[in-house]
Structures are given as structure tokens and as C-alpha cells.
Amino acid sequence: MLDLSTVGPAARCTRLLADYGARVVKVGPVPSADAAPIQPQYFAYSGHRGMRRALFDLKDADGREAFLALAAAADVVVESFRPGVVDRLGIGYTAVSARNAGVVYCSTSGYGQDGPHAQWAGHDIDYLAAGGYLAMSTPGTDGAPPLPGATVADAAAGGMQAALAITAALAGRATTGRGAYLDVSVAEGVLWLMSLPIDEQLALGGDIAPGHDILSGRYACYATYRTADDKWVAVGAIEAKFFANLCAALGCPELAGDQLEDTAQPAIRAAFAAAFASRTRDEWVEALAGADTCVAPVLEVGEVAGHPQFSARRVVGAASHPKEGELRQLAPLLAGMPRTEGPVALPDLSQTDTEHLLKEAGVDGETVAGWVARGVVA
């Protein structure tokens, strides 16, 4: 896989696929006197573990030819430029597929490759806004939609969408022998994440907003509550039996029959709030989490890695960076991703594999040496 991105959805996509075993090459521009390739912090994107690096001057004919030579031997190309940029550079799907008919070429962008807003700049929060995600999030005290605590659009609506589309296209290629062009719109990925409320609105009409249903704050059984130590617990007691268990444990069993009675919600919330305020978060979790009440602690980022469940599942691994030394990082987490024992050696992205990769792709050594001498590859 050739990955022309540095951050964002495309980088999340190739990170995910690299952890499934894909051989990913991070492609960037050659350094110049007035610009250098932008790199995220050394620990970001899992330190680019398992990846290699190649640099090209795509504005030079020979640099472009070098990239196309590498792309001719690739299974997948992933890019995240503004729509139209790769075609102007001469490295778009048309140019690459002319050399490699089986290539799966994935373009990730905020709003897709066409449409009236295709050229709009944006980031995660913009796509969550345009897709209805922010409007369905419970507003703060001033009525403003809250900022999400994770890059949901980049990671799920964009990165996972791209990875899924790529693997599906590769599976199809195994049967047909044909590659594919994939137009990944992050905003449309947010629409998919929001499909339950959007499909309801399309089918039935009406106003779909926070507090509309059980998942958006209408009922006390699906909410967060402050505890005595100013921490929080999350309650997701949707099923009647779990709600009854929770009411009994909190000392208000008489409320169990009013779970979905709108007029009873203020009283239930008040009872729950008073009960949870009487003990610490961890005391309540110890009492409730294993008792079929659908209660979980709201963990801070610094607490997550040490959580007993995650520790037992070995979600944290060791890594060794060539300049920064030893560090801990999240291990490959998703189902089926292989994990290695011992520290993972992270690549030194100040070094490149360009010459080796080009020769491996079939370019003769003299041509590669000439490109290196001219500075169009590095």
C-alpha cells in the first residue's frame, strides 16, 4: 500500500490495515530549502510501526515517473489531497491504473470528489456537524453542541470506511482481476453513523433532536451521574430487567415500573442523582457493574490502560523508537490483528526506503541513482 497522507482519515485507514499485516509505504515530498515533509509526533499513529517511507518530487517529471513506477507494483494507493489535486499532479487513478489495471485507488476527502461542497476545507468537527452528529449530542448548559472527545469522523466515518472499502475491493479483485476507484467521503461516513435517527426522520418526519428517544437522553435509564468524589458513572440500563436491578440496588425499587413514563423522569433522575452522590465512583462500580445493571465507570484517559479488563486483555504493548527510546503504546486492538511479544521496533522516519523499494519494483539501479542524484527522490 502506498499512503500519500500524513494525518487524518487516510492515515487512520493505513494504520488499521498495517496492523492487519498490510505492507504500508508512507509517501511524502522530498525535503526542500523552504519546506520539509510534515510529520506527526513520534508516538502518533502508533509511531508508524511496521511502515516504510519513500519521498518523491511529484512536480518534477522524473519524480512523478518514479512514483508511478512504484505504484505500478502496488496493490493499493491511498491519498487525501483536495479533489482534483492528484490528477493535476499526474498521479491520479487514471494515470496509476494505466500502469496497474488491478490497483485499488482510494481517495479520502471531507465531502467527496464531486458536489457543490467538494472543495470545502474541513476537519473532524466539521464533518460531525454536517452529518448531524453534533446536533444529536446532548448540549451543554449554554445550549452549544459539545466537542467530541475523539476524532470520530476521522477514525470511524473516514478511516474505517476506507479500510472496509479497500478490503472489499481487494476481495472483489481476487475474483474479477479488476481494480477499483474508491471515493471516500468522511461526511457521508458520518451519515452512516447517524443512520438510526436519520432513517427515522426520513421515514416518519418530525423533529429528531437530543431527548428524542432512549439513546439521546429522553430517559433516566440512559445517562451519566456524578458520584461523591466528583467523578462519574455511565448508566445504560435499557432493558427492563436491568433497570429493575438498578432501581433495587439504588434503594428505589418502586421506580422500576416507571422506566419509560415521561412524567416520572424528573423523579427518577433526582433519585438516581441522590443515590450516586452518596458513594464514590469506584464504590458504585464495585457494587453495580457486575450485578446486571449496565453501569460502567467514566474513566479518564490516564486510567484506561490500567483498567483490570484492559490489562487482562493486554491492550498496551512496548515499543522502541530509534531516537526517543522505550515507550508504551496501544497494541494492535481489533479482532484478528496479530500481536508480537516484546518491544516493537518503530521506524526512523528521517530515513527512507525509496531506493530499495524502486529497485524492488523493477526500476534499474542506474535510473534510480540518477533520480537520487537529481534530488527528485530521496
C-alpha positions in Angstrom: 0.0 0.0 0.0 1.2 3.5 -0.9 -0.1 6.1 1.6 0.2 9.8 0.5 -1.3 11.1 3.7 0.3 12.4 6.8 -2.6 12.7 9.3 -6.4 12.3 9.3 -8.7 9.6 7.9 -6.3 8.2 5.3 -3.6 7.8 7.9 -6.1 6.1 10.3 -7.0 3.7 7.4 -3.5 2.6 6.7 -2.6 2.4 10.4 -5.5 -0.1 10.8 -4.6 -2.1 7.7 -0.9 -2.2 8.7 -1.9 -3.7 12.0 -3.7 -6.4 10.0 -0.4 -7.1 8.1 -0.5 -4.8 5.1 2.9 -3.6 3.9 2.4 0.2 4.0 4.8 2.7 2.5 4.3 6.3 3.7 4.9 8.6 0.7 5.9 12.2 1.1 7.6 15.1 -0.7 11.4 15.4 -0.9 12.8 18.0 1.5 13.5 21.4 0.1 15.1 24.6 1.3 11.8 26.2 2.1 9.7 23.2 3.1 10.1 19.9 4.8 7.7 16.9 5.0 5.3 17.4 7.8 5.4 14.6 10.4 3.2 14.0 13.4 4.7 13.5 16.8 6.8 10.3 17.1 4.2 8.4 19.1 1.2 9.4 16.9 -0.4 6.7 14.7 1.3 4.1 16.8 4.7 5.5 15.8 4.1 4.2 12.2 5.1 0.7 13.4 5.6 -1.7 10.6 5.7 1.0 7.9 8.3 2.2 5.5 9.0 5.6 3.8 9.6 7.0 0.3 10.0 10.6 -0.8 9.3 12.0 -4.3 9.2 15.3 -6.0 5.8 14.9 -7.7 6.1 18.3 -9.5 9.1 17.0 -11.5 8.6 14.7 -14.4 11.2 12.2 -13.2 9.9 12.3 -9.6 6.4 11.6 -10.9 7.7 8.8 -13.1 9.5 7.3 -10.0 6.2 7.4 -8.1 4.3 5.8 -10.9 6.9 3.1 -11.2 6.4 2.2 -7.5 2.6 2.5 -7.9 2.8 0.0 -10.8 3.8 -2.6 -8.3 1.3 -1.6 -5.6 -2.0 -3.2 -4.6 -3.4 -0.1 -3.1 -2.9 3.7 -3.3 -4.4 5.9 -0.7 -4.5 9.7 -0.9 -6.2 12.6 0.9 -5.5 15.7 -1.2 -8.3 18.1 -2.2 -10.4 16.7 -5.0 -8.6 17.1 -8.3 -5.0 17.6 -7.0 -3.7 14.1 -7.7 -5.0 14.4 -11.3 -3.2 17.8 -11.7 0.0 16.2 -10.4 -0.4 13.3 -12.9 -0.7 10.6 -10.2 -4.5 10.1 -10.1 -6.4 6.9 -10.7 -6.3 7.3 -14.5 -2.5 7.6 -14.5 -1.9 4.9 -12.0 -4.4 2.4 -13.4 -2.9 2.8 -16.9 0.3 1.2 -15.4 -1.6 -1.1 -13.0 -5.1 -2.2 -14.0 -5.5 -4.1 -10.8 -4.8 -1.2 -8.4 -7.3 -0.2 -5.7 -7.1 3.6 -5.6 -8.7 5.2 -2.6 -9.3 8.9 -2.4 -10.4 10.2 1.1 -11.9 13.7 1.4 -14.2 15.6 3.6 -17.2 15.7 1.3 -16.4 13.5 -1.6 -14.8 14.1 -5.0 -17.8 16.0 -6.5 -20.8 18.0 -5.4 -21.1 21.7 -4.6 -19.0 21.5 -1.4 -16.3 19.1 -2.6 -13.7 21.8 -2.3 -14.6 22.9 1.2 -11.8 22.6 3.7 -12.7 20.9 7.0 -11.7 18.8 9.9 -13.3 16.2 12.1 -15.7 18.6 13.9 -16.9 20.0 10.5 -17.9 16.6 9.2 -19.6 15.7 12.5 -21.5 19.0 12.3 -22.6 18.4 8.6 -23.7 14.9 9.3 -26.0 15.6 12.2 -23.8 14.1 14.9 -23.2 17.3 16.8 -26.8 18.3 16.7 -27.8 14.9 18.3 -25.3 15.2 21.1 -26.7 16.5 24.4 -25.9 20.2 24.5 -24.0 21.9 27.3 -25.6 24.4 29.8 -25.2 27.2 27.2 -27.0 25.1 24.6 -23.9 24.6 22.4 -23.3 21.2 20.9 -20.4 19.6 22.9 -17.0 18.9 21.4 -16.5 15.2 20.9 -13.6 13.7 22.9 -12.3 11.7 20.0 -11.9 12.2 16.3 -14.9 10.1 15.5 -15.2 11.3 11.9 -11.6 10.7 11.0 -11.3 7.4 12.7 -14.7 5.7 12.1 -16.5 7.6 9.4 -13.4 8.1 7.3 -10.6 5.7 8.3 -12.6 2.6 9.0 -14.8 3.3 6.0 -11.8 3.5 3.7 -10.2 0.3 5.2 -13.5 -1.6 4.8 -13.9 -0.3 1.2 -10.3 -1.3 0.3 -10.6 -4.8 1.7 -13.9 -5.3 -0.1 -12.3 -4.1 -3.3 -9.4 -6.4 -2.9 -11.7 -9.3 -2.3 -13.6 -8.4 -5.5 -10.3 -8.1 -7.4 -9.4 -11.7 -6.4 -12.5 -12.8 -8.4 -12.6 -10.4 -11.3 -8.9 -9.3 -11.6 -10.0 -5.7 -11.8 -9.0 -2.9 -9.5 -11.3 -0.1 -8.3 -11.5 3.6 -7.6 -13.0 4.4 -4.2 -14.4 7.9 -3.4 -14.5 8.0 0.4 -16.5 10.9 1.8 -16.0 11.4 5.5 -19.2 13.4 5.8 -21.1 10.5 4.2 -19.5 8.2 6.7 -20.9 10.3 9.5 -24.4 9.9 7.8 -23.9 6.2 8.1 -23.0 6.5 11.8 -26.2 8.6 12.2 -28.4 6.2 10.2 -30.7 5.3 13.0 -32.1 8.8 13.6 -31.7 10.0 10.0 -33.7 7.0 8.7 -36.3 7.6 11.3 -36.7 11.2 10.2 -36.8 10.2 6.6 -39.5 7.6 7.2 -41.7 9.4 9.7 -40.7 13.1 9.6 -40.8 15.1 12.7 -38.1 16.8 14.8 -35.3 14.4 15.8 -33.2 16.1 18.4 -31.5 15.4 21.8 -34.0 13.9 24.2 -36.0 12.4 21.3 -35.5 8.8 22.3 -33.8 6.4 24.8 -30.4 6.8 23.2 -30.4 10.6 23.2 -31.3 11.5 26.7 -35.1 11.1 27.0 -35.0 8.7 29.9 -33.0 8.5 33.2 -32.0 4.9 32.5 -29.5 6.0 29.8 -27.5 8.8 31.3 -24.4 9.8 33.3 -24.4 10.6 37.1 -22.0 12.4 39.3 -20.6 10.4 42.3 -19.4 11.5 45.8 -15.8 12.0 44.6 -16.8 14.3 41.7 -16.3 11.5 39.2 -19.0 9.9 37.0 -20.7 6.7 36.2 -22.5 5.8 32.9 -25.8 4.1 33.1 -27.2 2.2 30.1 -30.0 0.1 31.7 -32.2 -0.1 28.6 -33.8 -3.5 29.2 -36.5 -3.6 31.9 -34.8 -6.3 33.9 -31.5 -4.3 34.1 -33.4 -1.2 35.1 -35.2 -3.1 37.8 -31.9 -4.4 39.1 -30.5 -0.9 39.2 -33.5 0.6 41.0 -33.3 -2.1 43.6 -29.6 -1.6 44.1 -30.0 2.2 44.5 -32.7 1.8 47.1 -35.7 2.9 45.0 -37.3 -0.3 43.7 -40.7 1.4 43.5 -39.5 3.3 40.4 -38.8 0.2 38.3 -42.3 0.3 36.7 -41.9 3.9 35.5 -38.8 3.4 33.4 -40.4 4.8 30.2 -43.0 7.0 31.7 -42.2 10.6 30.6 -43.8 12.3 33.6 -41.8 10.2 36.0 -38.4 11.0 34.6 -37.6 14.0 36.8 -38.3 12.0 39.9 -36.2 9.1 38.7 -33.3 11.3 37.8 -33.4 13.0 41.2 -33.5 9.7 43.0 -30.6 8.3 40.9 -28.6 11.5 41.3 -29.0 11.5 45.1 -28.1 7.8 45.3 -25.0 8.1 43.2 -23.9 11.2 45.1 -23.7 9.1 48.3 -20.7 7.0 47.3 -17.6 7.2 45.2 -17.4 6.2 41.6 -15.3 3.1 42.3 -17.5 2.0 45.2 -20.6 2.2 43.0 -18.8 0.3 40.2 -17.8 -2.4 42.6 -21.3 -2.8 43.8 -23.2 -2.4 40.4 -21.0 -3.2 37.4 -21.2 -7.0 37.8 -24.8 -7.1 39.0 -26.6 -6.8 35.7 -27.3 -3.1 36.0 -25.4 -1.9 32.9 -23.2 0.6 34.9 -19.6 1.5 34.0 -17.1 4.0 35.3 -16.4 7.1 33.2 -12.6 6.6 33.1 -10.2 9.4 32.5 -7.6 8.9 29.7 -4.9 8.3 32.3 -6.9 5.5 33.9 -7.8 3.5 30.8 -4.6 1.5 30.4 -4.6 0.3 34.0 -8.2 -0.9 34.0 -8.3 -4.5 35.0 -10.3 -5.7 32.0 -8.0 -4.0 29.6 -4.9 -5.1 31.4 -6.1 -8.7 31.3 -6.6 -8.3 27.5 -3.1 -6.9 27.1 -4.1 -3.8 25.2 -0.9 -2.0 26.0 2.4 -3.0 24.4 6.0 -1.9 24.4 7.8 -0.1 21.6 11.3 1.1 20.9 11.9 4.3 19.0 15.3 4.8 17.4 15.6 8.3 18.8 13.2 8.6 21.7 13.9 5.2 23.3 11.4 3.0 25.0 7.7 3.8 25.2 4.4 2.2 25.8 1.6 2.3 23.3 -1.7 0.7 22.5 -1.1 -2.7 20.9 -3.0 -3.8 17.7 -6.5 -3.9 19.2 -9.0 -5.0 16.6 -10.2 -8.6 16.2 -7.7 -10.7 14.2 -4.8 -8.3 14.4 -1.6 -10.2 15.3 0.3 -9.1 18.4 4.0 -9.6 18.9 5.8 -10.4 22.2 8.4 -7.9 23.4 9.0 -4.3 22.2 8.1 -3.4 18.7 10.8 -1.6 16.8 9.4 1.7 15.4 10.9 3.1 12.1 13.1 6.1 11.9 11.1 8.3 9.6 14.1 10.6 9.0 15.4 7.7 6.9 13.8 6.4 3.7 13.5 3.1 1.8 13.0 4.8 -1.6 15.9 3.4 -3.5 15.3 -0.2 -2.2 11.6 0.0 -3.0 12.1 1.3 -6.5 14.6 -1.4 -7.3 12.3 -4.0 -5.8 9.6 -2.6 -8.1 11.8 -3.3 -11.1 13.5 0.0 -11.8 17.1 -0.5 -12.8 19.8 0.8 -10.4 21.3 3.3 -12.8 17.9 5.0 -13.3 17.4 5.1 -9.5 20.8 6.5 -8.9 20.1 9.3 -11.5 16.9 10.2 -9.8 18.6 10.3 -6.4 21.4 12.5 -7.8 18.9 14.9 -9.2 17.1 15.1 -5.9 13.7 14.1 -7.3 13.6 11.1 -5.0 15.1 10.8 -1.5 
